[in-house]
């Protein structure tokens, strides 16, 4: 479960819940506003990157990235990630970092 201003929601944060069946449920206040089946076989961690409005989800050995705006508008039966990468092993933690260009 995570919460945040997904899709620049404005004054209120939205809540995203991942079920054991790998569905993502998006709640605003107490109302369910969107449900999406990811098509994964096992649930993994989910992570939100607010600066780019990305949702990251792990499935087995791969990391998948979904932009919230495309995630919310896609057909439930045809969910695809914006990009994915094969990690080669299970990921147990994701950290947000920033690269700074060297001025030298």
N, CA, C and O atoms as a GROMACS GRO file, in nm:
protein
  416
    1UNK      N    1   0.085  -0.117   0.000
    1UNK     CA    2   0.000   0.000   0.000
    1UNK      C    3   0.089   0.124   0.000
    1UNK      O    4   0.190   0.128   0.070
    2UNK      N    5   0.051   0.223  -0.079
    2UNK     CA    6   0.118   0.352  -0.073
    2UNK      C    7   0.019   0.464  -0.094
    2UNK      O    8  -0.093   0.443  -0.142
    3UNK      N    9   0.062   0.582  -0.058
    3UNK     CA   10  -0.024   0.698  -0.077
    3UNK      C   11   0.059   0.812  -0.133
    3UNK      O   12   0.181   0.817  -0.114
    4UNK      N   13  -0.008   0.902  -0.201
    4UNK     CA   14   0.062   1.016  -0.258
    4UNK      C   15  -0.028   1.092  -0.353
    4UNK      O   16  -0.142   1.053  -0.377
    5UNK      N   17   0.025   1.200  -0.407
    5UNK     CA   18  -0.053   1.283  -0.500
    5UNK      C   19  -0.042   1.230  -0.643
    5UNK      O   20  -0.002   1.304  -0.733
    6UNK      N   21  -0.077   1.103  -0.665
    6UNK     CA   22  -0.065   1.042  -0.796
    6UNK      C   23  -0.137   1.126  -0.901
    6UNK      O   24  -0.250   1.169  -0.880
    7UNK      N   25  -0.073   1.149  -1.013
    7UNK     CA   26  -0.136   1.226  -1.120
    7UNK      C   27  -0.166   1.368  -1.081
    7UNK      O   28  -0.260   1.428  -1.133
    8UNK      N   29  -0.087   1.424  -0.989
    8UNK     CA   30  -0.111   1.560  -0.938
    8UNK      C   31  -0.254   1.575  -0.890
    8UNK      O   32  -0.327   1.663  -0.936
    9UNK      N   33  -0.292   1.488  -0.798
    9UNK     CA   34  -0.430   1.480  -0.749
    9UNK      C   35  -0.478   1.606  -0.680
    9UNK      O   36  -0.598   1.621  -0.655
   10UNK      N   37  -0.388   1.696  -0.648
   10UNK     CA   38  -0.430   1.820  -0.585
   10UNK      C   39  -0.416   1.814  -0.435
   10UNK      O   40  -0.314   1.769  -0.383
   11UNK      N   41  -0.518   1.861  -0.365
   11UNK     CA   42  -0.511   1.876  -0.220
   11UNK      C   43  -0.510   1.743  -0.145
   11UNK      O   44  -0.452   1.734  -0.037
   12UNK      N   45  -0.574   1.641  -0.201
   12UNK     CA   46  -0.582   1.515  -0.127
   12UNK      C   47  -0.494   1.408  -0.190
   12UNK      O   48  -0.480   1.402  -0.312
   13UNK      N   49  -0.435   1.325  -0.105
   13UNK     CA   50  -0.356   1.213  -0.154
   13UNK      C   51  -0.448   1.097  -0.191
   13UNK      O   52  -0.556   1.081  -0.135
   14UNK      N   53  -0.404   1.018  -0.287
   14UNK     CA   54  -0.474   0.896  -0.323
   14UNK      C   55  -0.404   0.779  -0.255
   14UNK      O   56  -0.286   0.789  -0.219
   15UNK      N   57  -0.474   0.669  -0.238
   15UNK     CA   58  -0.418   0.548  -0.178
   15UNK      C   59  -0.418   0.439  -0.283
   15UNK      O   60  -0.519   0.416  -0.350
   16UNK      N   61  -0.305   0.371  -0.298
   16UNK     CA   62  -0.292   0.261  -0.393
   16UNK      C   63  -0.266   0.134  -0.314
   16UNK      O   64  -0.174   0.128  -0.232
   17UNK      N   65  -0.348   0.032  -0.338
   17UNK     CA   66  -0.338  -0.095  -0.266
   17UNK      C   67  -0.315  -0.205  -0.369
   17UNK      O   68  -0.385  -0.212  -0.470
   18UNK      N   69  -0.215  -0.291  -0.343
   18UNK     CA   70  -0.191  -0.406  -0.428
   18UNK      C   71  -0.248  -0.530  -0.358
   18UNK      O   72  -0.217  -0.556  -0.242
   19UNK      N   73  -0.331  -0.604  -0.429
   19UNK     CA   74  -0.391  -0.723  -0.371
   19UNK      C   75  -0.303  -0.845  -0.395
   19UNK      O   76  -0.207  -0.838  -0.472
   20UNK      N   77  -0.335  -0.954  -0.330
   20UNK     CA   78  -0.261  -1.079  -0.347
   20UNK      C   79  -0.278  -1.134  -0.489
   20UNK      O   80  -0.195  -1.214  -0.534
   21UNK      N   81  -0.385  -1.094  -0.560
   21UNK     CA   82  -0.407  -1.136  -0.699
   21UNK      C   83  -0.339  -1.042  -0.799
   21UNK      O   84  -0.366  -1.051  -0.919
   22UNK      N   85  -0.252  -0.954  -0.751
   22UNK     CA   86  -0.177  -0.858  -0.834
   22UNK      C   87  -0.265  -0.754  -0.901
   22UNK      O   88  -0.233  -0.707  -1.010
   23UNK      N   89  -0.374  -0.718  -0.838
   23UNK     CA   90  -0.456  -0.606  -0.884
   23UNK      C   91  -0.412  -0.481  -0.808
   23UNK      O   92  -0.369  -0.489  -0.693
   24UNK      N   93  -0.424  -0.367  -0.873
   24UNK     CA   94  -0.399  -0.239  -0.806
   24UNK      C   95  -0.532  -0.167  -0.791
   24UNK      O   96  -0.605  -0.149  -0.888
   25UNK      N   97  -0.561  -0.125  -0.669
   25UNK     CA   98  -0.685  -0.053  -0.638
   25UNK      C   99  -0.646   0.088  -0.598
   25UNK      O  100  -0.560   0.108  -0.513
   26UNK      N  101  -0.710   0.188  -0.660
   26UNK     CA  102  -0.682   0.328  -0.630
   26UNK      C  103  -0.804   0.386  -0.559
   26UNK      O  104  -0.916   0.382  -0.610
   27UNK      N  105  -0.779   0.440  -0.440
   27UNK     CA  106  -0.886   0.500  -0.359
   27UNK      C  107  -0.863   0.649  -0.343
   27UNK      O  108  -0.751   0.695  -0.326
   28UNK      N  109  -0.973   0.724  -0.350
   28UNK     CA  110  -0.971   0.866  -0.315
   28UNK      C  111  -1.069   0.882  -0.200
   28UNK      O  112  -1.188   0.857  -0.214
   29UNK      N  113  -1.014   0.925  -0.086
   29UNK     CA  114  -1.092   0.929   0.038
   29UNK      C  115  -1.140   0.788   0.066
   29UNK      O  116  -1.056   0.699   0.081
   30UNK      N  117  -1.270   0.761   0.073
   30UNK     CA  118  -1.320   0.626   0.099
   30UNK      C  119  -1.373   0.557  -0.026
   30UNK      O  120  -1.425   0.446  -0.017
   31UNK      N  121  -1.360   0.621  -0.142
   31UNK     CA  122  -1.420   0.568  -0.265
   31UNK      C  123  -1.315   0.502  -0.354
   31UNK      O  124  -1.207   0.557  -0.376
   32UNK      N  125  -1.348   0.384  -0.404
   32UNK     CA  126  -1.264   0.316  -0.502
   32UNK      C  127  -1.284   0.384  -0.638
   32UNK      O  128  -1.395   0.388  -0.689
   33UNK      N  129  -1.176   0.438  -0.695
   33UNK     CA  130  -1.191   0.511  -0.821
   33UNK      C  131  -1.134   0.437  -0.942
   33UNK      O  132  -1.167   0.469  -1.056
   34UNK      N  133  -1.047   0.336  -0.918
   34UNK     CA  134  -0.991   0.263  -1.031
   34UNK      C  135  -0.936   0.129  -0.985
   34UNK      O  136  -0.878   0.118  -0.876
   35UNK      N  137  -0.954   0.027  -1.068
   35UNK     CA  138  -0.899  -0.106  -1.044
   35UNK      C  139  -0.826  -0.150  -1.169
   35UNK      O  140  -0.874  -0.129  -1.280
   36UNK      N  141  -0.710  -0.209  -1.151
   36UNK     CA  142  -0.633  -0.254  -1.266
   36UNK      C  143  -0.563  -0.384  -1.235
   36UNK      O  144  -0.497  -0.397  -1.131
   37UNK      N  145  -0.576  -0.483  -1.324
   37UNK     CA  146  -0.506  -0.610  -1.311
   37UNK      C  147  -0.374  -0.599  -1.384
   37UNK      O  148  -0.371  -0.571  -1.503
   38UNK      N  149  -0.263  -0.621  -1.312
   38UNK     CA  150  -0.131  -0.607  -1.372
   38UNK      C  151  -0.093  -0.724  -1.462
   38UNK      O  152  -0.013  -0.707  -1.553
   39UNK      N  153  -0.148  -0.843  -1.438
   39UNK     CA  154  -0.110  -0.959  -1.516
   39UNK      C  155   0.015  -1.027  -1.464
   39UNK      O  156   0.070  -1.114  -1.531
   40UNK      N  157   0.059  -0.990  -1.344
   40UNK     CA  158   0.173  -1.055  -1.282
   40UNK      C  159   0.126  -1.184  -1.216
   40UNK      O  160   0.007  -1.201  -1.188
   41UNK      N  161   0.219  -1.275  -1.192
   41UNK     CA  162   0.184  -1.399  -1.125
   41UNK      C  163   0.197  -1.389  -0.973
   41UNK      O  164   0.121  -1.452  -0.900
   42UNK      N  165   0.292  -1.309  -0.926
   42UNK     CA  166   0.313  -1.290  -0.783
   42UNK      C  167   0.324  -1.142  -0.752
   42UNK      O  168   0.388  -1.068  -0.827
   43UNK      N  169   0.263  -1.096  -0.643
   43UNK     CA  170   0.279  -0.954  -0.608
   43UNK      C  171   0.420  -0.928  -0.556
   43UNK      O  172   0.480  -1.013  -0.490
   44UNK      N  173   0.471  -0.812  -0.587
   44UNK     CA  174   0.602  -0.770  -0.538
   44UNK      C  175   0.588  -0.631  -0.478
   44UNK      O  176   0.477  -0.585  -0.453
   45UNK      N  177   0.700  -0.565  -0.456
   45UNK     CA  178   0.692  -0.431  -0.398
   45UNK      C  179   0.639  -0.332  -0.501
   45UNK      O  180   0.653  -0.353  -0.622
   46UNK      N  181   0.580  -0.225  -0.454
   46UNK     CA  182   0.543  -0.112  -0.539
   46UNK      C  183   0.607   0.012  -0.478
   46UNK      O  184   0.623   0.021  -0.356
   47UNK      N  185   0.644   0.106  -0.562
   47UNK     CA  186   0.720   0.223  -0.521
   47UNK      C  187   0.674   0.340  -0.605
   47UNK      O  188   0.654   0.325  -0.726
   48UNK      N  189   0.658   0.457  -0.547
   48UNK     CA  190   0.613   0.576  -0.620
   48UNK      C  191   0.725   0.678  -0.629
   48UNK      O  192   0.791   0.708  -0.529
   49UNK      N  193   0.748   0.730  -0.749
   49UNK     CA  194   0.849   0.833  -0.773
   49UNK      C  195   0.774   0.962  -0.806
   49UNK      O  196   0.732   0.981  -0.920
   50UNK      N  197   0.755   1.052  -0.708
   50UNK     CA  198   0.671   1.170  -0.728
   50UNK      C  199   0.725   1.268  -0.832
   50UNK      O  200   0.646   1.334  -0.900
   51UNK      N  201   0.856   1.279  -0.847
   51UNK     CA  202   0.911   1.378  -0.940
   51UNK      C  203   0.876   1.347  -1.086
   51UNK      O  204   0.868   1.437  -1.169
   52UNK      N  205   0.854   1.220  -1.117
   52UNK     CA  206   0.818   1.182  -1.254
   52UNK      C  207   0.681   1.116  -1.263
   52UNK      O  208   0.641   1.073  -1.371
   53UNK      N  209   0.610   1.108  -1.152
   53UNK     CA  210   0.478   1.047  -1.145
   53UNK      C  211   0.481   0.903  -1.196
   53UNK      O  212   0.395   0.862  -1.274
   54UNK      N  213   0.581   0.827  -1.152
   54UNK     CA  214   0.599   0.688  -1.190
   54UNK      C  215   0.557   0.595  -1.078
   54UNK      O  216   0.574   0.627  -0.960
   55UNK      N  217   0.503   0.481  -1.114
   55UNK     CA  218   0.484   0.369  -1.022
   55UNK      C  219   0.578   0.259  -1.067
   55UNK      O  220   0.578   0.221  -1.184
   56UNK      N  221   0.658   0.207  -0.977
   56UNK     CA  222   0.748   0.097  -1.008
   56UNK      C  223   0.694  -0.028  -0.940
   56UNK      O  224   0.654  -0.024  -0.823
   57UNK      N  225   0.691  -0.138  -1.011
   57UNK     CA  226   0.642  -0.264  -0.956
   57UNK      C  227   0.737  -0.376  -0.995
   57UNK      O  228   0.789  -0.379  -1.106
   58UNK      N  229   0.759  -0.467  -0.902
   58UNK     CA  230   0.847  -0.580  -0.930
   58UNK      C  231   0.764  -0.704  -0.958
   58UNK      O  232   0.667  -0.731  -0.887
   59UNK      N  233   0.802  -0.778  -1.060
   59UNK     CA  234   0.741  -0.906  -1.091
   59UNK      C  235   0.854  -1.005  -1.115
   59UNK      O  236   0.927  -0.994  -1.213
   60UNK      N  237   0.866  -1.101  -1.025
   60UNK     CA  238   0.974  -1.201  -1.031
   60UNK      C  239   1.108  -1.129  -1.039
   60UNK      O  240   1.148  -1.067  -0.940
   61UNK      N  241   1.179  -1.134  -1.148
   61UNK     CA  242   1.312  -1.074  -1.156
   61UNK      C  243   1.314  -0.946  -1.238
   61UNK      O  244   1.422  -0.898  -1.273
   62UNK      N  245   1.199  -0.892  -1.271
   62UNK     CA  246   1.192  -0.772  -1.355
   62UNK      C  247   1.131  -0.654  -1.279
   62UNK      O  248   1.048  -0.671  -1.190
   63UNK      N  249   1.175  -0.536  -1.316
   63UNK     CA  250   1.120  -0.412  -1.261
   63UNK      C  251   1.042  -0.343  -1.373
   63UNK      O  252   1.096  -0.321  -1.481
   64UNK      N  253   0.917  -0.310  -1.348
   64UNK     CA  254   0.829  -0.248  -1.447
   64UNK      C  255   0.795  -0.106  -1.402
   64UNK      O  256   0.774  -0.082  -1.283
   65UNK      N  257   0.789  -0.014  -1.495
   65UNK     CA  258   0.757   0.124  -1.464
   65UNK      C  259   0.629   0.164  -1.537
   65UNK      O  260   0.615   0.140  -1.657
   66UNK      N  261   0.537   0.225  -1.464
   66UNK     CA  262   0.411   0.273  -1.519
   66UNK      C  263   0.398   0.421  -1.487
   66UNK      O  264   0.410   0.460  -1.371
   67UNK      N  265   0.373   0.505  -1.586
   67UNK     CA  266   0.336   0.644  -1.559
   67UNK      C  267   0.193   0.642  -1.509
   67UNK      O  268   0.109   0.572  -1.565
   68UNK      N  269   0.165   0.718  -1.407
   68UNK     CA  270   0.030   0.713  -1.348
   68UNK      C  271  -0.077   0.753  -1.449
   68UNK      O  272  -0.182   0.691  -1.454
   69UNK      N  273  -0.052   0.856  -1.530
   69UNK     CA  274  -0.155   0.902  -1.624
   69UNK      C  275  -0.188   0.796  -1.730
   69UNK      O  276  -0.305   0.782  -1.766
   70UNK      N  277  -0.089   0.722  -1.781
   70UNK     CA  278  -0.119   0.617  -1.877
   70UNK      C  279  -0.174   0.493  -1.807
   70UNK      O  280  -0.257   0.422  -1.863
   71UNK      N  281  -0.128   0.468  -1.686
   71UNK     CA  282  -0.178   0.357  -1.606
   71UNK      C  283  -0.328   0.370  -1.582
   71UNK      O  284  -0.401   0.272  -1.590
   72UNK      N  285  -0.374   0.489  -1.553
   72UNK     CA  286  -0.513   0.512  -1.518
   72UNK      C  287  -0.605   0.510  -1.641
   72UNK      O  288  -0.725   0.485  -1.628
   73UNK      N  289  -0.549   0.536  -1.760
   73UNK     CA  290  -0.632   0.542  -1.881
   73UNK      C  291  -0.629   0.415  -1.964
   73UNK      O  292  -0.708   0.401  -2.058
   74UNK      N  293  -0.540   0.320  -1.931
   74UNK     CA  294  -0.532   0.197  -2.012
   74UNK      C  295  -0.645   0.102  -1.981
   74UNK      O  296  -0.699   0.099  -1.870
   75UNK      N  297  -0.678   0.023  -2.082
   75UNK     CA  298  -0.778  -0.082  -2.069
   75UNK      C  299  -0.727  -0.187  -1.970
   75UNK      O  300  -0.609  -0.223  -1.974
   76UNK      N  301  -0.814  -0.235  -1.884
   76UNK     CA  302  -0.773  -0.331  -1.781
   76UNK      C  303  -0.713  -0.458  -1.839
   76UNK      O  304  -0.625  -0.517  -1.777
   77UNK      N  305  -0.758  -0.502  -1.954
   77UNK     CA  306  -0.707  -0.626  -2.009
   77UNK      C  307  -0.578  -0.607  -2.089
   77UNK      O  308  -0.517  -0.706  -2.128
   78UNK      N  309  -0.536  -0.486  -2.113
   78UNK     CA  310  -0.419  -0.461  -2.195
   78UNK      C  311  -0.318  -0.371  -2.124
   78UNK      O  312  -0.264  -0.279  -2.184
   79UNK      N  313  -0.294  -0.398  -1.997
   79UNK     CA  314  -0.198  -0.318  -1.921
   79UNK      C  315  -0.056  -0.350  -1.965
   79UNK      O  316  -0.017  -0.467  -1.965
   80UNK      N  317   0.020  -0.249  -2.001
   80UNK     CA  318   0.161  -0.269  -2.034
   80UNK      C  319   0.241  -0.157  -1.969
   80UNK      O  320   0.192  -0.045  -1.952
   81UNK      N  321   0.363  -0.189  -1.934
   81UNK     CA  322   0.448  -0.091  -1.867
   81UNK      C  323   0.510   0.004  -1.968
   81UNK      O  324   0.524  -0.030  -2.086
   82UNK      N  325   0.549   0.123  -1.921
   82UNK     CA  326   0.619   0.219  -2.007
   82UNK      C  327   0.759   0.169  -2.038
   82UNK      O  328   0.808   0.185  -2.150
   83UNK      N  329   0.823   0.109  -1.940
   83UNK     CA  330   0.952   0.042  -1.961
   83UNK      C  331   0.970  -0.063  -1.854
   83UNK      O  332   0.907  -0.058  -1.748
   84UNK      N  333   1.056  -0.158  -1.882
   84UNK     CA  334   1.089  -0.260  -1.784
   84UNK      C  335   1.234  -0.302  -1.802
   84UNK      O  336   1.292  -0.282  -1.909
   85UNK      N  337   1.291  -0.359  -1.698
   85UNK     CA  338   1.430  -0.404  -1.701
   85UNK      C  339   1.440  -0.534  -1.625
   85UNK      O  340   1.379  -0.551  -1.519
   86UNK      N  341   1.518  -0.628  -1.679
   86UNK     CA  342   1.542  -0.754  -1.612
   86UNK      C  343   1.655  -0.733  -1.512
   86UNK      O  344   1.768  -0.702  -1.552
   87UNK      N  345   1.626  -0.750  -1.384
   87UNK     CA  346   1.725  -0.728  -1.279
   87UNK      C  347   1.818  -0.847  -1.260
   87UNK      O  348   1.930  -0.832  -1.213
   88UNK      N  349   1.772  -0.966  -1.296
   88UNK     CA  350   1.853  -1.085  -1.280
   88UNK      C  351   1.844  -1.148  -1.143
   88UNK      O  352   1.890  -1.260  -1.123
   89UNK      N  353   1.788  -1.077  -1.047
   89UNK     CA  354   1.767  -1.131  -0.913
   89UNK      C  355   1.656  -1.051  -0.846
   89UNK      O  356   1.616  -0.946  -0.895
   90UNK      N  357   1.608  -1.102  -0.735
   90UNK     CA  358   1.499  -1.034  -0.664
   90UNK      C  359   1.546  -0.900  -0.609
   90UNK      O  360   1.659  -0.886  -0.562
   91UNK      N  361   1.459  -0.804  -0.614
   91UNK     CA  362   1.488  -0.672  -0.560
   91UNK      C  363   1.415  -0.660  -0.425
   91UNK      O  364   1.296  -0.688  -0.416
   92UNK      N  365   1.487  -0.620  -0.323
   92UNK     CA  366   1.428  -0.610  -0.190
   92UNK      C  367   1.406  -0.466  -0.145
   92UNK      O  368   1.338  -0.442  -0.046
   93UNK      N  369   1.464  -0.370  -0.218
   93UNK     CA  370   1.451  -0.231  -0.179
   93UNK      C  371   1.476  -0.142  -0.301
   93UNK      O  372   1.559  -0.174  -0.386
   94UNK      N  373   1.404  -0.032  -0.309
   94UNK     CA  374   1.428   0.068  -0.414
   94UNK      C  375   1.451   0.202  -0.345
   94UNK      O  376   1.377   0.240  -0.254
   95UNK      N  377   1.554   0.271  -0.387
   95UNK     CA  378   1.586   0.401  -0.330
   95UNK      C  379   1.584   0.505  -0.440
   95UNK      O  380   1.626   0.478  -0.553
   96UNK      N  381   1.537   0.623  -0.409
   96UNK     CA  382   1.530   0.733  -0.504
   96UNK      C  383   1.659   0.813  -0.496
   96UNK      O  384   1.701   0.852  -0.387
   97UNK      N  385   1.722   0.837  -0.609
   97UNK     CA  386   1.847   0.911  -0.613
   97UNK      C  387   1.842   1.021  -0.717
   97UNK      O  388   1.747   1.031  -0.794
   98UNK      N  389   1.944   1.101  -0.719
   98UNK     CA  390   1.953   1.211  -0.815
   98UNK      C  391   2.096   1.223  -0.862
   98UNK      O  392   2.189   1.225  -0.782
   99UNK      N  393   2.115   1.230  -0.995
   99UNK     CA  394   2.248   1.248  -1.052
   99UNK      C  395   2.274   1.396  -1.069
   99UNK      O  396   2.188   1.471  -1.115
  100UNK      N  397   2.394   1.439  -1.033
  100UNK     CA  398   2.433   1.579  -1.047
  100UNK      C  399   2.549   1.583  -1.145
  100UNK      O  400   2.648   1.510  -1.130
  101UNK      N  401   2.537   1.668  -1.247
  101UNK     CA  402   2.640   1.678  -1.350
  101UNK      C  403   2.767   1.737  -1.290
  101UNK      O  404   2.762   1.829  -1.208
  102UNK      N  405   2.880   1.684  -1.331
  102UNK     CA  406   3.009   1.731  -1.283
  102UNK      C  407   3.045   1.858  -1.361
  102UNK      O  408   3.046   1.856  -1.484
  103UNK      N  409   3.074   1.966  -1.291
  103UNK     CA  410   3.105   2.092  -1.357
  103UNK      C  411   3.253   2.105  -1.391
  103UNK      O  412   3.294   2.204  -1.451
  104UNK      N  413   3.334   2.005  -1.353
  104UNK     CA  414   3.478   2.011  -1.371
  104UNK      C  415   3.519   1.955  -1.499
  104UNK      O  416   3.638   1.952  -1.530
   0.00000   0.00000   0.00000
